[in-house]
Amino acid sequence: MTSLRQGTIAITLAALVATLAACTDNSPGPSESASSSSRQPRQAWRLVWSDDFDGKANTGVSPSDWIYSTGTGYRGGAPQWGTNEIETMTNNLANVHHDGAGHLAIIPLRSGPGAGTWTSGRVETRRTDFAAPPGGAVRLEATLKMPDVSGAQSAGYWSAFWALGAPARPVGATNWPVIGEWDIMENVNGHDSVWHTLHCGVPVGGPCNEPTGVSSGELPCPGCRTAFHTYALEYDRSVTPEQLRWYVDDRNTFTIRADRLEQTIWTAANQHGFFVILNVAIGGAFPAPFGGGPTAATKPGVPMLVDRVAVSTR
């Protein structure tokens, strides 16, 4: 935010309040507006954890930092990862590896005729304690390039950078969505778009409109398939009411305030640790309304490239 100048402080603050009021929608709809002025001067961010993916070409992720989630669901959890996606996640280097140029590549691959059988990759941070301290904030961000595929060749692609509440891990996410899910970047079927979503409350319906969640809806994201961009979420407990704010290249694109939901639901979904997830799924509930799952025309082997993931607090 531009520095306040002597003699104009009152006017600038009034404008800021008006902007914030105009840009935050507390109506009981599935999405709320973004506010480019939602961040105010506060203490600097402190880096808690990061990975720049500088490993040698064709090597796997650091086992001290990451866990491969393999198969078609968590042990004891919902089949097909609870979303009807059709791929099998593996820890094979063909599906997940450093590219030697400072990126992690997550690559969906097909075998067999027609729509075929698919494999892909899903990695999760070993740490589950990425949380906003009371009176503070946490920021999760990743610089990445969506799979550069479009049209008929992109049918079924579903790339994502997201986080699940820590209580999900010990029980195979059978307590979803009450424990919270932050979808920071999702993209399907080669759209030049991004979606941001909070999942919370009960599995069907409820105040969070599940399984859709409290979502930004489809937002334009020109160039996001062809170039690297930074996607971030901030959970801010230093403001009243608390806020979840999503950003693309530091532009605030979506905001949810705590008074959008009942306090017990907000607290259960957000006031605890999270772990970060990177994956490329194939097919499932999200691609279905946007052209459907894979076909014989879907092009295999197009990666999501991740340059950096970082978590900071203040």
N, C-alpha and C positions, 0 to 999 in steps of 0.2 A: 504494500500500500504506500502511496506517495507520502512523504513526510509532511506533517502539518506545519503550516507557517504561522508566525505570530500575527494576530489580528484576524485570522480566518478560522481559528480552531472551532468555534461554536458552529459556524456555517458548515464546515466539513463534517463534523460529527453528526449534525442533523441530516446531511445528505447520506452519510453512511448508514444511519438508522433507517432512513426511508428506503435505501437500496436493499438492505437486509430484509425488511418487512415485505417488500415487493417480490423478492426472489425466493421466499420460503413458503411453500404451500402446505398448510396443515389440514386440508380437507381430507375426508376419508376415502381417497382414491389410491390407485396402485402406485403412484409415483409422486415425487415432489420436485420442485424446481431447483435449478442450480443457482448459486450466487457467486459471482466472480469476486465479491467483496467480503466473503464469509471469514477470511482469515484476518486476524488483527495482530498487531505487533506483540510478540511474546518472546520468551527465552528461546535460544537456539536449539535446534534438534541435536540430540546426542545419539550417535550410531551405536546400536546394540548388537547387530549381527548383519553380515552381508556375504554374498558370494558373487565373484566376478567371472566365474567359469573360465579361468585361464589355464585349465588342464591341457595336457597334450592331446593331440588329435586321436580320436577313436578310443578314448578312455571314459570310464563311467564317472558318475558323480561321487563326491567325497562321502564315504560311509559315516564319517563323524558328523556330517551336516545333514545328510539326506537319507531317506528310506524309500526304497522302491515299493510301490503298492502294485502287486501283481494279481493276475487272474481276472475274475469278473465281479469282484465285490470283496468287501471286508469279511473276514472270518466271523460267522454268526450274524452278518448283516444282510441287507437286502440284495437279491440277485441283480446282476447287470448294473451294479453300482447304484441301484435305486432309481435309475433314470431311463432304463430300457436301451441304453447304448449297447452296441453289438460287438465291440472289439474285445480282445483279451489283452490286458496290460502285461508287459514283460519287463525283465531287467536286461534284455539282450542289447548289446551295443548297436545292433541294427536299428533299434527303436529309440534308444537314449544314449547320447554320447556328446563329449566335447568335440567341437569341429576344428580345434587347433587355432582358431582365429578369435578366441575370446568369447565364444558363445556355447550355450547348451542347445543341442538340437533334439527335439522330440518329434519323431517321424512315424506316422501311421503307414503301415504296409499291408498289401493285399496279396492273398494267394488264392488260386482256384479260379474257375470261370465265372462270368457274369458279375454280379455284385460282390461275389467272393467272400472269403473269410479274412478278417482283419486282426492285426496286432498293432499295439501302440505303446506309449509310455506315460507313466504317472509317477511323479516323485513328490515326496512330502518332507518338510523340514523335520529333523529329529526333535528339535526343540518345540515345545507346545506352550511356552510361557510368554509369548508376544502379547503384552497387555498394556492398556493405558493405566498408569498409576492414578490413584484418587487425586483429583485436582490437576491432572496432567493430560497428556495425549500420547497416542502411538500412531506411527505412520508406517504403512506397508507399501512398498513400491517395487516395480519391476520395469526395466527397459527391455522391450522385446519387439519382434516383428511377427505379426500374425502369418499363418500359412498363406503364401502368395499364389492363391488359386481362386478361380471364379467361374461363374457360369455352370454348365453341366458338369464340369470337371470337379467342382467343389461340393457336390451333393453329399451331405452327411458329415462334413468336417465340423468339428466343434472344439475350438481351442479355448483354454481358460487359464487365468491366473486368479486364485481365490484362496480363501482361508476358512477352516472349520474351527469351531470352539473346542478347546482342549478336552472337555468331558466326552467328546465323541470317540476319541481313540481307544480307550479301554473297552468299549462296548460295541465296537463295529458300527458306530454312528446310528445305533438303534434308537437313540434319544434325539434324533433329528426331527424337526428343526428347532426345538425349544432351546438348544444349546448354541444356536447362532451359526450362520454361514454368511461370509462376506464375499460376494462375487465382484471382484475388482475389475476384471476384464473378461468378457465372454464375447465370442464371435462365432457365427454359424454360417455355413453354406456360402462362404466367400462374399458376404455382404460387406460393403464399405461402411461398417457400423460397429458400434460397441454397445454392450449392455452392462449396467451396474445394478446389483440387487442385494438386499438384505433378506435372508430367510429366517423366520422366527415363529414362535407360537406353536400351533398344532399342525399336523401333517396335511390336513385338508381343510380349506376355508379358514375361518378364524380371522383375527384382526390383521394378520400378515398376508391374507389372500393366497394361501398355499394351495398347490405347489408353485404358483407363479412368484410369490414373494412380493415384497415392497420394492418395486423396480422402477428404474428410469425409463423403461421402454427402449425401443431402438433409437440410438443417437447416431447422427452422421459422424464418420471417422475417416475422412478422405486421406488417402496415402498410408493408412495403417497396415495394409497388406504388403506394401512395397517398400516401406522404410521403418526404421526403429522409432518407437515412441515410448514415453514413460507414463505408466498407469499407476495411480496411487489411491490409497484410502487412508483417511485420518479419522480416528475415533477420538473426539475431543471432550474430555471431562472437566475442562477448565472453564467452560461456558455454561450458562443456564438458559434454557435447557441444554443438556448434552447434545452433541451433533455427530453424525457420521457424514463425512464429506468425501466425495470421489473427485479425482482429477485426471485429466489427460494433458500431458506436457505442462503441468502446473496451472492449467485452466480448470476452475471448479465447474464440473459438469452436472453434479447431482448432489443434493443434500437431504438428509432426513434428520429431523429434530426428535428428541426423546418424547416430547409431548404429542407426537403422532400416535404413540402407543401407550397402553397401560404400563405403569412403572414396573410391575412385576415381570411383564413380558420383555421389556427393554433390558432390565437388569439381567435376566436369565440368558438373554441372547448376547450380551456385550461385555458385561463386567467380569471378565475372566480371561485367561490366556487363550491364544489361538495358535494354530500351525498353518504354514503356507503350503499350497499345492499348485503344481504346474502340470498340465496334462493336455493331450489332444485326444478327444473321444471321437468315435465314429457312430453316427446315427443316434437315435434316442429321442426323448420327449422334446428337447429344445429345437433340434433341426426340423422336426416333423411339420410344424406349421409354416416353415419357411422353405418349403420345397421338398422336404422329406429326407430319407436316409440315402445311403450309397446305392449307386446303380453301376452297370457295366461301364458307364462313361466317367465315373469318378476316378480321378487321377491319384494313384498312390504315391507315397514318397515325398510329399511336400511338407517340409518341417515348420514347426514354430521354433524360432530362434530367440533365445533369451540371453541378453547381454549381461544383465545384472539384476539381482534381487537384494533389497536392503530393508532393514527394520530399524526404526529410530524412535526414541521417546523424548519427551520434554516435561 
